[in-house]
Amino acid sequence: MNSTVHAAGTASRSRSRRSRLWKAVSSRYDLYLMLLLPIVWYLVFNYGPLYGLQIAFKNFSPAKGISGSAWVGLDHFKRFVDSYYFWRLLWNTVSINLFSLLFAFPIPVALALLVTEIRNKTYSKVVQNITYIPHFISIVVMVGMIMVFLSPRGGPINSIIEAFGGEPIRFMDSAGWFKTIFISSNIWQNMGWQSIIYIAALSGVNPQLYEAAKMDGASRLRRIWHVSLPGILPVIVILLILDVGHFMNVGFEKILLMQNNLNLESSDVISTFVYSAGILKGEYSYTAAIGLFNSLINLALLLLVNRFARKKAETSLW
């Protein structure tokens, strides 16, 4: 008898929750209709293609289709790990992203702090506009500019080197210079745009905290360290987690445009190898396995960093 009454009560509560949900949806149906298009977009273009991931475990043939291709299990993953170029691709991908995090990530924060500390608003706006503009230069144009500036024949950089009695350096043909050029040009192009969110976060810091620090005799650097940075720390942590979430994804288009046979030792990364082997050579299953391997590393890093941030900084994505 008691179990029957309990089941009836549970069913009644469930109907009540569904009734409240439908009432809430029907009262603001226009907002839920606006969500329909992005949901469909995500389902079609992000979740739908996941069906094709199974070719990473098959010997895919376009003539046989996905379902008709032979199952090979983890053979493609083993082939990639055992290949002679595995460690080179992994090191190039990891090192470019690691150095980008170490050098490129803090610069937009520093730029945002600098801009907010400029008392002359006109000068502040000029600095912001100058640093924003490179973001809107297309990648093709950006690589063309890099090649012109670093050209051994008449390039401004080599002209300065020659003026001081040095020999021209073939920067774009040198594996040793590739990562430096790639990361530094990324910093120049993106630091202004990436600083926008930090500037917005700094505008939300309580001005009374600055006044209190000033009354206590704190210098400008002290106010930045003890008020500004703690005020935007949650934003910094969230953006750091997002950056780590695509740690293994390098700027494929830019690297491909800068890449040549002479700098291949440093410029060949997983994404460019997937393009050359998968698109140009037609090794679809093999490169699908490499891409899945890359994505799994990203997922693992995202989960680890998010968990660490939640414990240490009490800020996380979820």
Backbone bond lengths (Angstrom), bond angles and torsions (degrees), N, CA, C in turn:
res aa  C-N    CA-C-N  psi(-1)  N-CA   C-N-CA  omega(-1)  CA-C   N-CA-C  phi
1 M - - - 1.461 - - 1.536 110.43 -
2 N 1.351 114.77 -47.22 1.473 119.76 179.70 1.519 111.76 -60.84
3 S 1.354 115.81 -40.99 1.462 119.73 -179.84 1.520 110.86 -64.95
4 T 1.328 116.52 -36.19 1.469 120.09 178.67 1.517 111.14 -66.35
5 V 1.341 116.49 -43.15 1.464 121.34 178.32 1.529 110.69 -64.11
6 H 1.366 116.20 -40.74 1.473 120.66 179.36 1.521 110.93 -63.91
7 A 1.348 117.48 -42.35 1.459 121.80 179.71 1.521 110.35 -65.12
8 A 1.328 115.77 -40.15 1.461 119.13 179.16 1.527 111.04 -65.46
9 G 1.353 116.73 -39.12 1.459 120.51 178.36 1.513 111.83 -65.85
10 T 1.341 116.28 -40.49 1.466 120.66 178.20 1.517 111.19 -63.10
11 A 1.352 115.86 -43.57 1.469 120.33 179.29 1.519 110.72 -63.95
12 S 1.338 116.10 -38.40 1.464 120.22 179.80 1.523 111.14 -65.66
13 R 1.342 116.97 -42.40 1.463 120.42 178.77 1.521 111.04 -65.35
14 S 1.346 115.74 -37.96 1.461 119.90 179.07 1.530 110.69 -64.37
15 R 1.347 116.81 -43.19 1.474 119.81 177.66 1.519 110.93 -64.19
16 S 1.335 116.22 -36.66 1.460 120.19 179.27 1.525 111.39 -64.87
17 R 1.353 116.96 -41.57 1.470 120.53 178.56 1.522 111.14 -65.05
18 R 1.338 116.13 -42.46 1.463 119.52 178.70 1.523 111.12 -63.85
19 S 1.336 115.53 -38.10 1.464 119.97 178.99 1.520 110.86 -64.10
20 R 1.341 116.57 -43.36 1.465 119.58 178.85 1.525 111.64 -65.46
21 L 1.344 115.88 -37.95 1.464 120.19 179.44 1.524 110.63 -63.43
22 W 1.330 116.86 -49.01 1.453 120.08 -179.09 1.517 111.11 -64.68
23 K 1.334 116.73 -34.10 1.460 120.11 178.47 1.535 110.09 -66.36
24 A 1.349 116.23 -40.68 1.465 120.00 178.43 1.525 111.11 -66.09
25 V 1.347 116.74 -41.19 1.469 120.88 179.70 1.519 110.72 -65.74
26 S 1.332 116.76 -44.73 1.471 120.10 -177.31 1.524 111.87 -68.01
27 S 1.338 117.13 -28.97 1.464 119.21 -179.52 1.527 112.12 -73.17
28 R 1.347 117.00 -29.47 1.477 121.53 178.04 1.512 109.79 -126.91
29 Y 1.328 116.97 49.33 1.466 121.38 -176.54 1.517 112.01 -62.76
30 D 1.353 117.55 -28.62 1.459 120.16 -178.31 1.520 112.10 -63.43
31 L 1.345 116.35 -37.92 1.467 119.67 178.45 1.526 111.34 -68.56
32 Y 1.318 116.58 -38.94 1.462 119.90 179.54 1.530 111.06 -70.14
33 L 1.315 117.80 -32.00 1.465 120.38 175.46 1.524 111.03 -65.46
34 M 1.343 116.63 -34.47 1.464 120.12 177.19 1.521 111.37 -64.98
35 L 1.331 116.91 -28.02 1.463 120.43 178.29 1.525 112.41 -76.54
36 L 1.332 117.06 -18.10 1.459 120.47 -172.95 1.519 112.32 -61.73
37 L 1.340 116.99 -45.13 1.468 120.62 -177.46 1.525 112.70 -62.84
38 P 1.355 119.91 -50.58 1.474 118.26 177.81 1.523 113.24 -62.69
39 I 1.337 117.64 -33.50 1.463 119.87 177.86 1.526 110.30 -64.38
40 V 1.336 116.37 -44.89 1.470 120.46 178.51 1.526 109.80 -62.92
41 W 1.349 116.13 -40.82 1.472 119.91 179.93 1.520 110.81 -60.01
42 Y 1.347 116.70 -46.06 1.462 120.57 179.83 1.524 111.36 -64.28
43 L 1.321 116.90 -41.50 1.463 120.08 -178.84 1.526 111.14 -64.38
44 V 1.330 116.91 -41.04 1.467 120.94 -175.00 1.523 111.43 -77.25
45 F 1.340 116.89 -45.11 1.459 119.66 -170.88 1.527 114.58 -100.49
46 N 1.325 118.94 -12.87 1.459 120.84 -179.98 1.527 112.69 -114.32
47 Y 1.316 117.02 -43.67 1.456 119.34 -178.30 1.529 112.47 -93.57
48 G 1.320 116.81 -32.47 1.462 119.86 178.28 1.523 113.64 -58.39
49 P 1.355 118.14 -47.49 1.469 119.28 -179.47 1.527 114.71 -64.23
50 L 1.341 118.53 -13.03 1.463 120.01 178.28 1.525 111.72 -60.38
51 Y 1.321 116.68 -22.72 1.472 120.53 176.48 1.526 110.67 -58.53
52 G 1.329 116.43 -34.66 1.460 119.85 -177.60 1.505 114.69 -76.73
53 L 1.346 118.13 -6.73 1.464 120.12 179.92 1.524 112.61 -62.31
54 Q 1.310 116.67 -22.03 1.461 119.22 -177.45 1.526 112.92 -65.54
55 I 1.345 117.79 -16.56 1.466 117.95 177.67 1.523 111.28 -66.94
56 A 1.360 117.33 -17.44 1.465 120.00 175.86 1.523 110.89 -65.60
57 F 1.325 117.15 -20.30 1.463 122.02 -179.54 1.531 111.73 -109.41
58 K 1.333 115.88 10.78 1.455 120.79 -179.69 1.523 110.27 -128.72
59 N 1.307 115.68 163.95 1.459 121.52 171.69 1.521 106.49 -94.17
60 F 1.315 115.32 81.85 1.460 120.88 -168.28 1.516 112.25 -67.79
61 S 1.337 114.27 134.62 1.457 121.64 174.49 1.524 107.62 -127.70
62 P 1.324 118.44 124.03 1.468 119.89 179.77 1.518 113.03 -57.39
63 A 1.348 116.59 -31.17 1.463 119.69 -179.21 1.526 111.20 -69.06
64 K 1.337 117.24 -35.39 1.466 121.14 -178.28 1.527 112.69 -88.61
65 G 1.319 116.61 -21.21 1.454 119.82 -177.65 1.522 111.47 82.05
66 I 1.327 114.94 175.07 1.465 119.65 -177.41 1.512 111.32 -66.07
67 S 1.309 117.28 -47.56 1.468 120.17 -176.52 1.519 112.61 -70.12
68 G 1.330 117.96 -28.18 1.462 120.38 -177.51 1.513 114.76 -89.32
69 S 1.326 118.12 -9.28 1.466 121.24 -178.93 1.525 110.99 -75.18
70 A 1.331 115.02 150.35 1.479 120.74 -175.68 1.518 110.91 -73.35
71 W 1.317 115.81 140.69 1.460 122.88 178.75 1.524 109.62 -81.12
72 V 1.344 117.32 129.17 1.471 121.24 -179.53 1.526 112.08 -122.32
73 G 1.311 118.53 0.12 1.468 121.52 177.34 1.515 112.81 68.88
74 L 1.330 115.87 -127.89 1.470 121.62 -175.17 1.526 112.94 -96.80
75 D 1.326 117.32 17.60 1.469 120.56 -176.38 1.525 112.68 -58.82
76 H 1.325 117.57 -41.76 1.470 120.90 -178.22 1.526 111.31 -67.28
77 F 1.329 116.68 -36.78 1.462 120.21 177.55 1.528 110.37 -65.92
78 K 1.334 116.44 -42.73 1.466 120.65 178.89 1.527 110.83 -64.42
79 R 1.312 116.15 -39.58 1.468 120.05 178.90 1.517 110.88 -61.55
80 F 1.330 116.69 -41.70 1.463 120.28 -179.14 1.526 111.06 -67.95
81 V 1.319 117.30 -46.14 1.464 121.03 -178.21 1.524 110.88 -64.83
82 D 1.321 117.61 -34.55 1.470 121.73 -178.47 1.522 113.32 -84.34
83 S 1.329 117.83 -6.96 1.461 120.38 -175.98 1.527 111.01 -71.91
84 Y 1.318 116.17 156.06 1.464 121.21 -177.50 1.524 111.92 -71.23
85 Y 1.339 117.50 -21.83 1.461 120.38 -177.69 1.530 112.49 -95.47
86 F 1.339 118.93 1.38 1.467 121.57 -176.30 1.522 111.90 -58.78
87 W 1.336 117.09 -51.77 1.465 120.03 -175.24 1.526 111.49 -69.37
88 R 1.332 116.97 -32.09 1.471 119.17 177.28 1.529 110.61 -66.11
89 L 1.329 116.62 -46.85 1.467 120.41 178.84 1.527 111.04 -62.27
90 L 1.336 116.47 -43.65 1.461 120.71 -177.97 1.530 110.55 -65.53
91 W 1.330 117.18 -44.69 1.459 120.44 -178.73 1.526 111.25 -65.37
92 N 1.328 117.23 -44.17 1.469 119.60 179.57 1.525 110.90 -61.74
93 T 1.331 116.88 -43.39 1.467 120.76 -179.47 1.521 110.90 -65.16
94 V 1.333 116.43 -47.69 1.470 120.61 -177.91 1.521 111.23 -67.65
95 S 1.322 117.69 -43.77 1.465 120.15 -175.73 1.521 111.69 -66.05
96 I 1.333 118.15 -41.15 1.464 120.32 179.20 1.520 110.45 -62.42
97 N 1.334 116.90 -44.44 1.459 120.10 -179.52 1.527 112.14 -71.55
98 L 1.328 116.90 -36.05 1.459 120.32 179.75 1.524 110.94 -66.25
99 F 1.328 116.56 -46.07 1.464 120.08 178.62 1.528 110.84 -66.90
100 S 1.328 117.13 -32.25 1.465 120.27 176.42 1.518 110.67 -65.03
101 L 1.344 116.79 -41.26 1.461 119.72 178.05 1.518 111.58 -65.83
102 L 1.328 116.07 -40.33 1.461 120.28 -176.72 1.529 112.16 -70.13
103 F 1.348 116.62 -39.32 1.463 119.63 -173.01 1.533 113.06 -106.24
104 A 1.333 117.09 -38.96 1.467 119.46 -174.85 1.518 112.74 -82.83
105 F 1.336 118.21 -33.16 1.467 119.51 -175.58 1.529 113.26 -66.33
106 P 1.345 120.38 -42.74 1.480 119.08 -177.62 1.523 114.49 -72.56
107 I 1.333 118.42 -22.11 1.463 120.08 -173.00 1.531 113.02 -64.87
108 P 1.341 121.08 -43.89 1.472 118.86 175.68 1.527 113.18 -59.87
109 V 1.336 117.03 -33.03 1.469 120.09 176.70 1.533 109.65 -64.71
110 A 1.331 115.84 -46.83 1.463 120.41 179.46 1.530 110.93 -63.03
111 L 1.339 116.57 -39.69 1.465 119.88 178.91 1.523 111.24 -65.11
112 A 1.332 117.24 -41.10 1.469 120.50 178.09 1.519 110.90 -62.56
113 L 1.331 117.19 -42.14 1.469 120.51 177.53 1.523 110.74 -63.76
114 L 1.331 116.61 -40.50 1.464 120.75 179.15 1.526 111.16 -63.25
115 V 1.326 116.38 -45.81 1.466 120.82 -177.80 1.524 110.90 -63.13
116 T 1.326 116.57 -42.71 1.471 119.51 -178.46 1.530 112.35 -71.04
117 E 1.334 117.48 -22.08 1.457 120.53 179.58 1.526 113.01 -86.33
118 I 1.337 116.81 -10.78 1.470 119.84 178.09 1.522 108.63 -74.04
119 R 1.305 116.61 121.08 1.460 121.02 -176.67 1.527 112.24 -77.64
120 N 1.322 117.27 -32.37 1.460 121.43 178.79 1.531 108.82 -77.85
121 K 1.341 116.81 108.01 1.456 120.97 -174.20 1.530 112.46 -65.60
122 T 1.334 116.67 -34.58 1.464 119.55 178.46 1.521 110.73 -63.71
123 Y 1.324 116.12 -46.35 1.464 121.05 178.51 1.528 110.11 -63.89
124 S 1.331 115.98 -37.68 1.463 120.45 178.69 1.524 111.00 -61.74
125 K 1.333 117.31 -43.75 1.467 121.36 179.04 1.522 110.98 -64.80
126 V 1.327 117.06 -38.15 1.470 120.70 179.00 1.526 110.04 -63.62
127 V 1.334 116.72 -44.89 1.463 120.88 178.69 1.530 110.66 -60.99
128 Q 1.323 116.62 -43.45 1.462 120.06 179.64 1.523 111.36 -62.22
129 N 1.332 117.13 -46.29 1.471 119.99 -178.38 1.520 111.69 -64.42
130 I 1.330 116.72 -40.05 1.465 120.21 -179.97 1.530 110.63 -63.91
131 T 1.317 116.72 -38.96 1.466 119.60 -178.75 1.519 112.40 -80.30
132 Y 1.340 118.39 -22.95 1.467 120.50 177.93 1.520 112.71 -75.81
133 I 1.336 116.67 -37.50 1.468 121.73 -169.55 1.533 113.59 -54.31
134 P 1.349 120.59 -44.15 1.469 118.97 -178.24 1.534 114.54 -57.50
135 H 1.328 117.25 -24.87 1.471 119.97 -179.97 1.526 111.67 -62.01
136 F 1.322 117.46 -28.76 1.459 121.41 -175.43 1.530 112.83 -90.04
137 I 1.312 116.89 2.86 1.470 120.81 174.73 1.523 107.99 -80.68
138 S 1.317 117.47 130.64 1.470 120.81 -179.45 1.525 110.17 -65.97
139 I 1.316 115.29 156.63 1.464 120.54 -177.35 1.524 111.11 -62.26
140 V 1.338 116.94 -39.97 1.468 120.41 179.88 1.524 110.71 -61.81
141 V 1.340 116.08 -45.13 1.463 120.16 178.84 1.526 110.67 -65.46
142 M 1.336 116.03 -39.66 1.462 120.08 179.81 1.526 111.25 -61.13
143 V 1.330 117.43 -46.34 1.469 120.60 179.21 1.530 110.15 -64.54
144 G 1.332 116.79 -37.99 1.467 119.61 176.39 1.520 111.72 -61.81
145 M 1.333 116.82 -40.84 1.465 120.74 177.10 1.519 110.90 -63.75
146 I 1.335 116.65 -42.04 1.467 120.28 179.33 1.524 110.43 -60.33
147 M 1.333 116.34 -43.26 1.462 120.41 -179.16 1.520 111.60 -65.41
148 V 1.328 116.72 -37.40 1.463 120.18 178.88 1.528 110.56 -68.55
149 F 1.329 116.86 -46.01 1.465 120.71 -178.15 1.530 111.89 -64.77
150 L 1.343 116.34 -34.58 1.463 119.82 -174.98 1.525 112.96 -101.50
151 S 1.312 117.11 9.99 1.462 120.67 -179.69 1.531 110.73 -61.30
152 P 1.348 117.20 135.86 1.476 119.23 178.58 1.526 112.72 -70.74
153 R 1.341 116.86 -12.43 1.461 120.67 -179.70 1.528 109.13 -116.78
154 G 1.300 116.23 95.34 1.453 120.84 175.70 1.508 115.67 86.64
155 G 1.329 118.53 0.49 1.452 120.74 177.00 1.523 111.23 -67.84
156 P 1.330 118.49 142.50 1.473 120.38 -177.04 1.526 113.50 -56.68
157 I 1.305 117.71 -40.31 1.470 120.15 -177.52 1.531 110.27 -65.31
158 N 1.330 116.24 -48.30 1.460 119.35 179.81 1.531 111.64 -69.62
159 S 1.303 118.31 -27.85 1.474 120.59 175.85 1.527 110.34 -64.71
160 I 1.345 115.99 -39.68 1.465 120.15 176.77 1.525 110.37 -66.26
161 I 1.338 116.47 -41.38 1.473 120.48 178.86 1.531 110.18 -61.42
162 E 1.329 115.85 -44.67 1.460 119.59 179.82 1.530 111.45 -66.45
163 A 1.333 117.46 -33.71 1.463 120.94 179.66 1.519 111.45 -63.75
164 F 1.336 116.61 -28.57 1.464 120.95 177.48 1.531 112.15 -93.81
165 G 1.331 116.80 11.10 1.454 121.26 174.50 1.511 114.99 90.10
166 G 1.322 118.29 10.42 1.449 121.30 179.75 1.512 112.95 -90.07
167 E 1.313 115.81 172.14 1.461 121.84 177.82 1.526 109.64 -95.43
168 P 1.342 118.40 144.16 1.465 121.16 178.38 1.532 111.48 -58.29
169 I 1.318 116.28 141.99 1.464 122.35 179.97 1.523 108.74 -110.10
170 R 1.315 115.72 131.14 1.465 120.37 177.59 1.546 107.73 -86.87
171 F 1.323 115.23 80.25 1.461 121.15 -173.62 1.523 112.11 -59.06
172 M 1.316 117.50 -47.40 1.462 121.16 -173.47 1.523 112.95 -72.67
173 D 1.325 116.74 -15.25 1.468 120.47 179.20 1.518 112.14 -101.22
174 S 1.328 116.66 8.34 1.460 120.94 -176.10 1.528 110.02 -110.58
175 A 1.332 115.93 124.27 1.470 120.02 177.55 1.519 111.18 -65.41
176 G 1.330 117.39 -30.93 1.450 121.01 -178.36 1.527 113.73 -69.24
177 W 1.337 117.19 -25.70 1.457 121.12 -178.36 1.528 113.08 -94.94
178 F 1.320 117.86 -12.56 1.464 120.03 -169.69 1.529 112.79 -59.35
179 K 1.334 117.47 -51.46 1.471 120.55 -175.43 1.529 111.19 -64.87
180 T 1.333 116.62 -38.21 1.461 120.07 178.38 1.524 110.80 -62.14
181 I 1.328 116.40 -45.79 1.465 120.80 -179.81 1.524 110.59 -65.08
182 F 1.319 116.68 -44.44 1.466 121.10 -177.53 1.531 111.18 -62.40
183 I 1.320 116.83 -49.28 1.472 120.66 -176.34 1.525 111.27 -69.52
184 S 1.338 117.26 -44.01 1.464 119.68 -178.25 1.525 111.70 -66.00
185 S 1.323 117.89 -37.68 1.469 119.65 177.18 1.521 111.01 -69.07
186 N 1.331 118.20 -33.79 1.468 121.20 174.77 1.525 111.05 -64.06
187 I 1.328 116.12 -40.95 1.467 120.21 178.37 1.519 109.89 -61.04
188 W 1.326 116.69 -48.68 1.464 120.83 -178.46 1.523 111.25 -61.70
189 Q 1.326 117.12 -38.78 1.459 120.34 -175.33 1.526 112.87 -76.56
190 N 1.328 117.91 -33.36 1.465 120.03 -168.63 1.525 115.48 -112.02
191 M 1.328 118.82 -10.63 1.462 118.86 -172.71 1.531 112.51 -63.38
192 G 1.327 117.56 -38.98 1.457 120.03 -179.93 1.512 112.67 -65.99
193 W 1.328 115.86 -44.25 1.464 119.99 -179.77 1.522 111.27 -66.22
194 Q 1.332 116.87 -41.76 1.465 120.10 -178.78 1.522 112.55 -70.44
195 S 1.325 116.60 -20.86 1.463 119.04 -179.76 1.528 112.97 -76.77
196 I 1.324 117.72 -13.55 1.476 120.92 -176.04 1.515 111.24 -58.44
197 I 1.333 116.53 -45.50 1.464 119.47 -176.33 1.530 111.00 -67.19
198 Y 1.339 117.22 -32.37 1.470 120.09 177.35 1.527 110.80 -71.59
199 I 1.334 116.60 -37.80 1.469 120.03 176.99 1.527 109.82 -63.02
200 A 1.341 115.53 -41.37 1.465 119.42 178.15 1.530 110.90 -63.83
201 A 1.355 116.04 -40.28 1.466 119.49 179.28 1.531 111.10 -66.47
202 L 1.333 116.48 -38.95 1.470 120.00 178.67 1.529 112.20 -65.19
203 S 1.320 116.92 -31.31 1.465 119.45 178.58 1.521 111.81 -68.19
204 G 1.328 116.81 -17.77 1.455 120.72 179.44 1.517 114.32 -92.20
205 V 1.338 117.24 -3.31 1.463 120.06 177.66 1.531 109.29 -71.48
206 N 1.301 117.23 135.76 1.470 122.82 -176.73 1.533 110.67 -60.74
207 P 1.345 118.85 118.94 1.475 120.91 -179.87 1.525 113.22 -61.05
208 Q 1.336 116.97 -25.39 1.460 119.72 -179.65 1.529 112.15 -64.60
209 L 1.352 115.42 -26.89 1.467 118.96 177.06 1.528 110.47 -66.18
210 Y 1.336 116.75 -39.20 1.463 120.23 177.13 1.530 110.78 -66.46
211 E 1.330 115.80 -40.40 1.464 119.64 179.85 1.523 110.72 -64.49
212 A 1.341 115.90 -41.57 1.463 119.72 179.26 1.525 110.99 -64.43
213 A 1.345 115.89 -41.73 1.467 119.63 178.47 1.520 111.14 -64.65
214 K 1.336 116.47 -38.76 1.458 120.07 179.37 1.539 110.52 -66.42
215 M 1.322 116.55 -39.42 1.460 120.31 177.73 1.524 112.08 -64.17
216 D 1.334 115.90 -30.65 1.466 120.39 178.18 1.522 112.35 -80.40
217 G 1.331 117.09 -0.10 1.459 120.87 177.09 1.514 114.31 88.18
218 A 1.343 118.32 15.94 1.465 121.10 -179.55 1.523 110.05 -72.36
219 S 1.319 116.62 135.50 1.463 121.31 176.75 1.527 109.31 -73.94
220 R 1.338 115.62 174.56 1.462 119.30 -179.49 1.518 111.50 -61.70
221 L 1.337 116.74 -41.81 1.465 119.98 178.36 1.525 111.11 -64.10
222 R 1.319 116.85 -38.83 1.468 120.46 177.48 1.526 111.07 -64.15
223 R 1.335 116.13 -39.19 1.465 119.18 179.60 1.521 110.70 -66.87
224 I 1.325 116.11 -37.57 1.470 119.60 177.02 1.530 110.00 -63.90
225 W 1.345 115.87 -44.91 1.465 120.66 -174.75 1.533 112.25 -71.08
226 H 1.322 116.69 -38.85 1.465 120.02 -173.01 1.523 114.68 -100.62
227 V 1.334 118.00 -12.22 1.466 120.25 -179.93 1.533 111.46 -120.80
228 S 1.330 116.28 -54.63 1.468 119.49 -174.54 1.523 112.27 -65.86
229 L 1.335 116.02 -53.15 1.463 119.05 -177.26 1.533 113.02 -63.02
230 P 1.340 119.93 -46.69 1.473 118.22 175.62 1.528 112.90 -61.13
231 G 1.341 117.10 -29.96 1.460 120.09 -179.47 1.514 113.09 -68.84
232 I 1.335 117.46 -30.87 1.467 120.06 -179.63 1.528 112.09 -107.38
233 L 1.336 117.11 8.05 1.461 119.74 -178.27 1.527 113.14 -58.01
234 P 1.344 120.29 -42.74 1.475 118.49 177.76 1.526 113.16 -59.00
235 V 1.331 117.25 -38.22 1.463 120.62 178.55 1.523 110.35 -66.54
236 I 1.334 116.28 -41.95 1.467 120.31 178.55 1.519 110.59 -60.61
237 V 1.324 116.91 -44.00 1.466 121.29 -178.67 1.527 110.95 -64.01
238 I 1.336 117.08 -44.63 1.466 120.67 -179.91 1.522 111.10 -61.63
239 L 1.325 117.32 -45.47 1.461 120.55 179.89 1.523 111.66 -67.75
240 L 1.325 116.95 -32.90 1.459 120.01 176.15 1.521 110.47 -65.96
241 I 1.325 116.92 -42.12 1.468 120.71 177.56 1.530 110.37 -61.10
242 L 1.332 116.70 -43.73 1.467 120.71 179.42 1.526 111.32 -63.75
243 D 1.335 116.70 -39.05 1.464 119.83 177.64 1.520 111.44 -64.87
244 V 1.325 116.37 -42.77 1.470 120.04 178.55 1.527 110.42 -65.93
245 G 1.349 116.69 -29.21 1.461 120.38 179.94 1.510 114.05 -63.00
246 H 1.325 118.07 -23.51 1.480 120.01 172.49 1.525 109.59 -122.01
247 F 1.328 114.27 41.97 1.468 121.55 -177.47 1.532 111.96 -58.16
248 M 1.332 117.01 -38.49 1.461 120.77 -175.68 1.526 112.81 -86.38
249 N 1.319 117.40 -0.87 1.461 120.71 179.36 1.526 109.24 -96.80
250 V 1.304 116.04 110.03 1.465 121.08 -179.34 1.533 107.78 -96.13
251 G 1.325 116.77 161.78 1.463 120.28 176.82 1.511 111.11 -64.02
252 F 1.333 116.57 87.63 1.466 122.69 -171.62 1.528 112.47 -57.81
253 E 1.335 117.94 -49.44 1.463 120.68 -174.34 1.522 111.34 -62.41
254 K 1.316 116.43 -44.00 1.466 120.13 -177.12 1.525 110.96 -67.42
255 I 1.327 116.14 -42.59 1.472 119.32 179.09 1.522 110.23 -63.05
256 L 1.334 116.51 -41.59 1.463 120.29 -179.20 1.524 111.02 -62.89
257 L 1.325 116.78 -38.72 1.463 120.41 179.72 1.527 112.03 -71.91
258 M 1.329 117.20 -31.09 1.463 121.10 -179.62 1.522 112.14 -86.41
259 Q 1.301 116.80 -11.90 1.468 121.28 -171.77 1.527 111.63 -79.89
260 N 1.339 115.69 140.81 1.463 122.12 170.87 1.521 108.28 -148.76
261 N 1.310 116.57 174.42 1.462 120.37 -174.85 1.526 113.03 -64.35
262 L 1.317 117.60 -24.51 1.462 120.69 -176.96 1.531 112.65 -81.39
263 N 1.339 117.90 -28.20 1.474 119.51 178.91 1.526 112.42 -107.10
264 L 1.332 116.87 13.58 1.466 121.85 -174.71 1.523 112.35 -60.31
265 E 1.315 117.19 -29.60 1.462 120.75 -179.05 1.530 112.19 -59.63
266 S 1.339 117.05 -32.43 1.460 121.14 -179.96 1.526 113.40 -104.77
267 S 1.324 116.96 -20.65 1.468 119.84 -172.92 1.522 113.70 -98.14
268 D 1.320 117.73 -11.65 1.463 119.90 -178.37 1.529 109.48 -79.51
269 V 1.325 116.68 108.41 1.461 122.34 -179.60 1.525 109.02 -116.21
270 I 1.320 116.24 175.76 1.465 120.43 -175.28 1.521 111.14 -60.69
271 S 1.323 117.89 -43.34 1.469 120.08 -176.82 1.528 112.25 -65.37
272 T 1.336 118.19 -39.23 1.464 119.54 178.32 1.523 111.00 -71.84
273 F 1.340 116.91 -33.00 1.460 119.38 176.96 1.524 110.67 -67.20
274 V 1.330 117.03 -40.00 1.471 120.85 177.19 1.523 109.89 -60.84
275 Y 1.321 117.00 -40.88 1.468 120.05 178.24 1.523 111.66 -63.89
276 S 1.337 116.60 -49.12 1.464 119.62 -175.65 1.524 111.93 -68.32
277 A 1.336 117.07 -40.44 1.468 120.30 -177.95 1.528 111.77 -81.78
278 G 1.318 117.06 -37.68 1.458 119.38 -175.07 1.513 113.52 -84.61
279 I 1.335 117.77 -48.06 1.459 121.36 -176.55 1.524 111.52 -83.23
280 L 1.326 116.66 -47.01 1.463 119.79 -175.42 1.525 112.86 -79.38
281 K 1.332 117.20 -35.86 1.468 120.58 -177.26 1.528 113.22 -102.74
282 G 1.315 118.06 -9.95 1.460 120.82 175.50 1.515 115.63 76.46
283 E 1.339 118.13 21.91 1.465 120.26 177.67 1.530 109.14 -89.75
284 Y 1.330 115.14 73.89 1.458 120.74 -170.07 1.523 112.63 -67.27
285 S 1.296 117.54 -46.42 1.469 120.00 -177.67 1.528 111.32 -66.35
286 Y 1.308 115.89 -41.94 1.459 120.49 -178.26 1.524 111.07 -62.86
287 T 1.327 116.53 -47.40 1.463 119.75 -178.50 1.533 111.67 -74.22
288 A 1.346 117.93 -26.71 1.468 119.64 173.27 1.521 110.12 -64.51
289 A 1.330 116.67 -38.30 1.464 120.50 176.68 1.520 111.17 -65.72
290 I 1.337 117.30 -40.00 1.471 120.96 177.71 1.524 110.64 -64.73
291 G 1.336 116.58 -42.91 1.457 120.04 178.18 1.517 112.44 -63.62
292 L 1.334 116.84 -38.55 1.468 120.43 177.49 1.522 110.54 -67.04
293 F 1.324 116.79 -40.45 1.464 121.55 175.40 1.518 110.75 -57.80
294 N 1.315 116.66 -43.65 1.464 122.78 178.94 1.535 110.97 -63.04
295 S 1.321 116.46 -44.04 1.466 121.19 -178.32 1.523 111.86 -67.84
296 L 1.323 116.98 -36.29 1.468 120.05 179.10 1.527 111.24 -65.78
297 I 1.327 116.84 -36.72 1.472 119.90 176.01 1.528 109.48 -64.32
298 N 1.329 116.99 -43.72 1.467 120.68 177.40 1.524 111.27 -58.50
299 L 1.331 116.45 -44.52 1.460 120.70 -179.27 1.520 111.12 -63.49
300 A 1.338 116.52 -43.91 1.466 120.47 179.94 1.532 110.90 -62.64
301 L 1.337 116.90 -43.10 1.462 120.55 178.90 1.526 111.42 -64.75
302 L 1.328 116.45 -40.34 1.460 120.52 178.98 1.524 111.20 -61.61
303 L 1.330 117.21 -45.53 1.462 120.99 -179.54 1.526 111.26 -64.67
304 L 1.345 116.21 -41.83 1.467 119.75 -178.60 1.528 111.54 -66.74
305 V 1.332 117.00 -47.61 1.465 120.46 -177.98 1.524 110.69 -66.91
306 N 1.330 117.11 -39.04 1.461 119.97 178.55 1.525 110.90 -63.13
307 R 1.324 116.69 -41.34 1.464 120.17 178.71 1.523 111.22 -66.74
308 F 1.326 116.54 -41.52 1.465 120.69 179.05 1.531 110.43 -63.84
309 A 1.333 117.05 -43.07 1.464 120.77 179.96 1.524 111.07 -65.42
310 R 1.317 116.89 -37.04 1.464 119.53 179.65 1.527 111.58 -65.21
311 K 1.332 116.42 -34.48 1.462 120.15 -179.58 1.532 112.78 -79.54
312 K 1.328 116.05 -42.18 1.456 120.54 -173.25 1.540 113.19 -88.77
313 A 1.320 116.44 -44.15 1.473 120.32 -175.05 1.521 112.24 -104.78
314 E 1.326 117.26 -5.38 1.471 122.46 -177.99 1.519 111.85 56.14
315 T 1.322 115.71 32.12 1.456 122.78 176.64 1.522 108.05 -137.57
316 S 1.330 116.70 133.24 1.464 119.52 -179.09 1.516 109.05 -159.73
317 L 1.344 114.78 170.76 1.462 120.13 178.05 1.515 111.29 -73.39
318 W 1.340 116.80 -31.35 1.465 120.57 178.31 1.518 109.70 -149.33
